[in-house]
Amino acid sequence: MSNVGSPFHSLSNQELREQYLAAGFAGRVEWGRRPAVLVIDMAGAWTTPGEQLGSDLGGVVGQITRILDVARQRGGVPIDFTTMAYDPDLKEIGTVVRRKTPHTELMVRGSDRVGLIPVLERRPNEPLIEKPRASAFFGTNLLSMLISERVDTTIIVGCSTSGCIRSTVESAFNNNLHAIIPASAVGDRSWSAHEAALFDIDARFGDVMPVDEVLAHLREPAGAPSEQGSRP
């Protein structure tokens, strides 16, 4: 295995990709019939460089807004946002999680840390889900909402690639949903972790693709009226 010890598992690492293909990974899921956009944790705690969890995600924010603009213009594409938030007494977190990820103790419900950044312009019909763990599906009603909308494809954007993005993509895969990850619309505080996570996601759980390819698909005509979602 010639790539053992390599610090980067980028999508451009052709030798490693060929090794994974030979091992039976990295098939293409492609698009289903009904997409939804999941915007993961684009709140103050993650997007403010001075915060404990923060990093400069300005470029990622710009790509996310491009996707949101096209999805809203198309209509009939459910958009769901997530954040992580707990009551001030922190009982909801649990001892193990507090010990392993003590940053969760700062994620107090109602604080600026857990509030979405305004540039995303969340609309009244776009739910904000408070998730207790990394995956947007764990301990939330997200799957139930997607089933109600007859969604079979999730476009997953936000942060962090190596944590909440990867966990959400894995959950989507485990629930037999198509997972599409626009590469420059996800970000991480660690570039090497971001690159390694994207490679692993693409090999095991979803399809990583350029943002422009995602936008081109969203600009295609929507499905028949009977296939469209129920949100007004």
C-alpha positions in Angstrom: 0.0 0.0 0.0 2.1 2.8 -1.3 0.0 5.6 0.2 0.5 4.5 3.8 1.7 7.5 5.8 0.6 10.1 3.2 -0.8 13.1 5.1 -3.4 13.9 2.4 -6.1 11.7 1.0 -7.3 14.3 -1.6 -9.7 13.4 -4.3 -6.9 14.1 -6.8 -4.8 11.2 -5.3 -5.4 8.9 -8.3 -3.2 6.1 -7.0 -5.2 5.8 -3.8 -8.5 6.2 -5.7 -7.6 3.3 -8.0 -6.8 1.2 -4.9 -10.2 1.9 -3.4 -12.0 1.2 -6.7 -10.2 -2.2 -6.9 -11.4 -2.9 -3.4 -15.0 -2.3 -4.3 -15.4 1.3 -3.0 -16.2 4.6 -4.7 -19.2 3.7 -6.8 -21.5 6.5 -8.0 -24.9 7.0 -6.3 -25.9 9.9 -8.6 -29.1 11.9 -8.3 -32.5 10.6 -7.2 -35.8 12.2 -8.1 -36.4 14.6 -5.1 -33.6 16.7 -3.7 -33.4 18.6 -0.4 -30.6 20.9 0.8 -29.3 20.3 4.3 -27.3 23.2 5.7 -25.2 21.9 8.6 -24.1 24.1 11.5 -23.5 27.5 9.8 -23.8 29.3 13.1 -21.6 31.8 15.0 -19.6 29.1 16.9 -18.2 27.6 13.7 -18.0 30.6 11.4 -16.4 33.2 13.6 -12.6 32.7 13.6 -12.2 34.0 17.1 -14.5 31.4 18.6 -13.2 28.2 20.1 -14.6 26.2 17.3 -14.3 28.9 14.7 -12.5 29.2 11.4 -12.6 31.4 8.3 -15.4 29.8 6.2 -16.1 32.8 4.1 -15.5 31.0 0.8 -17.8 28.1 1.9 -20.5 30.6 2.9 -20.4 32.1 -0.6 -20.8 28.7 -2.2 -23.7 27.8 0.1 -25.6 31.0 -0.7 -25.2 30.2 -4.4 -26.8 26.8 -3.8 -29.6 28.3 -1.7 -30.4 30.9 -4.3 -30.8 28.4 -7.0 -32.8 26.0 -4.8 -35.2 28.7 -3.8 -35.6 30.0 -7.3 -36.4 26.5 -8.5 -39.0 26.0 -5.8 -40.2 22.7 -4.3 -36.8 21.9 -2.9 -36.9 21.5 0.9 -34.2 23.4 2.8 -33.3 22.4 6.4 -30.8 24.1 8.6 -29.1 22.6 11.7 -27.3 23.9 14.8 -26.2 22.4 18.1 -27.8 23.9 21.2 -28.4 22.8 24.8 -30.1 24.2 27.9 -27.8 26.2 30.3 -27.7 23.3 32.8 -26.2 21.1 30.1 -28.1 18.0 31.1 -29.0 17.3 27.5 -25.3 16.7 26.5 -24.4 13.7 28.7 -21.2 13.0 30.6 -19.4 11.1 27.9 -19.9 13.8 25.2 -19.0 16.6 27.6 -15.7 14.8 28.4 -14.8 14.0 24.8 -16.0 17.3 23.3 -15.9 20.0 26.1 -16.7 22.7 23.5 -20.3 21.6 23.7 -20.5 23.3 27.1 -20.5 26.6 25.3 -23.3 25.7 23.0 -26.1 27.3 25.0 -29.5 27.6 23.5 -30.4 31.2 22.6 -26.8 32.4 22.4 -25.1 34.0 19.4 -22.9 31.0 19.2 -25.7 28.7 18.1 -27.6 31.2 16.0 -27.3 31.0 12.2 -25.3 33.6 10.4 -27.7 36.2 8.9 -26.3 36.0 5.3 -28.1 32.6 4.8 -31.4 34.4 5.1 -33.3 31.4 6.4 -37.0 31.6 5.4 -40.0 30.8 7.7 -40.6 27.6 5.8 -37.1 26.4 6.2 -36.8 24.5 9.5 -33.9 25.0 12.0 -33.1 21.7 13.7 -31.3 21.6 17.0 -29.3 18.4 16.8 -27.7 16.9 20.0 -24.9 15.1 18.2 -22.8 15.4 15.0 -25.3 13.8 12.6 -28.3 15.8 11.6 -30.3 12.6 11.8 -29.5 11.5 15.3 -32.1 12.4 17.9 -34.0 14.7 15.5 -37.1 14.6 13.3 -35.2 15.2 10.1 -35.8 11.8 8.5 -39.5 12.0 9.3 -39.6 15.4 7.5 -37.7 14.2 4.5 -40.0 11.1 4.2 -43.0 13.5 4.4 -41.5 15.5 1.5 -40.8 12.3 -0.5 -37.2 13.3 -0.6 -34.7 10.7 -1.8 -31.6 13.0 -2.3 -29.8 15.1 0.2 -27.4 17.9 -0.9 -25.3 18.4 2.2 -23.4 21.6 2.8 -21.9 23.4 5.8 -19.3 22.3 8.4 -17.3 20.7 9.6 -16.3 18.2 6.8 -14.5 15.8 9.1 -17.2 15.9 11.8 -20.8 16.9 11.4 -20.7 16.7 7.5 -19.2 13.2 7.5 -21.6 12.0 10.2 -24.7 13.4 8.4 -23.6 11.9 5.1 -23.1 8.5 6.7 -26.6 8.7 8.3 -28.1 9.7 4.9 -26.4 6.7 3.4 -27.5 4.4 6.2 -31.1 5.5 5.5 -30.7 4.7 1.8 -30.7 8.4 0.7 -28.6 9.7 -2.1 -26.0 12.0 -0.6 -24.5 14.7 -2.8 -21.7 16.8 -1.3 -20.6 20.0 -3.2 -16.9 20.1 -2.5 -16.4 23.8 -2.0 -19.6 24.2 0.0 -18.3 22.3 2.9 -15.4 23.4 5.2 -13.3 22.5 8.2 -10.9 24.2 10.5 -8.2 21.7 9.4 -7.4 21.5 5.7 -5.8 18.0 6.0 -8.9 16.7 7.9 -11.1 18.3 5.2 -9.3 16.6 2.4 -9.1 13.2 4.0 -12.8 13.4 5.0 -13.9 14.3 1.5 -11.9 11.4 0.0 -13.4 9.0 2.5 -17.0 10.3 2.1 -16.7 10.0 -1.7 -15.3 6.4 -1.4 -17.9 5.2 1.2 -21.1 7.2 1.6 -21.9 9.8 -1.1 -20.9 11.6 -4.3 -18.5 14.6 -3.9 -18.8 16.9 -6.9 -18.2 20.5 -7.9 -20.7 23.1 -6.9 -21.3 24.1 -10.5 -22.4 20.5 -11.3 -24.9 20.7 -8.4 -26.2 24.0 -9.6 -26.6 22.7 -13.1 -28.8 19.8 -11.8 -30.9 22.2 -9.7 -31.5 24.4 -12.7 -33.0 21.5 -14.6 -36.8 21.5 -14.7 -38.5 20.3 -11.5 -40.5 17.1 -11.5 -44.2 16.7 -12.1 -46.5 18.4 -9.6 -47.2 15.1 -7.9 -43.5 14.7 -7.1 -43.1 18.1 -5.5 -42.9 18.8 -1.8 -45.7 19.9 0.5 -44.1 23.1 1.9 -45.8 26.3 0.7 
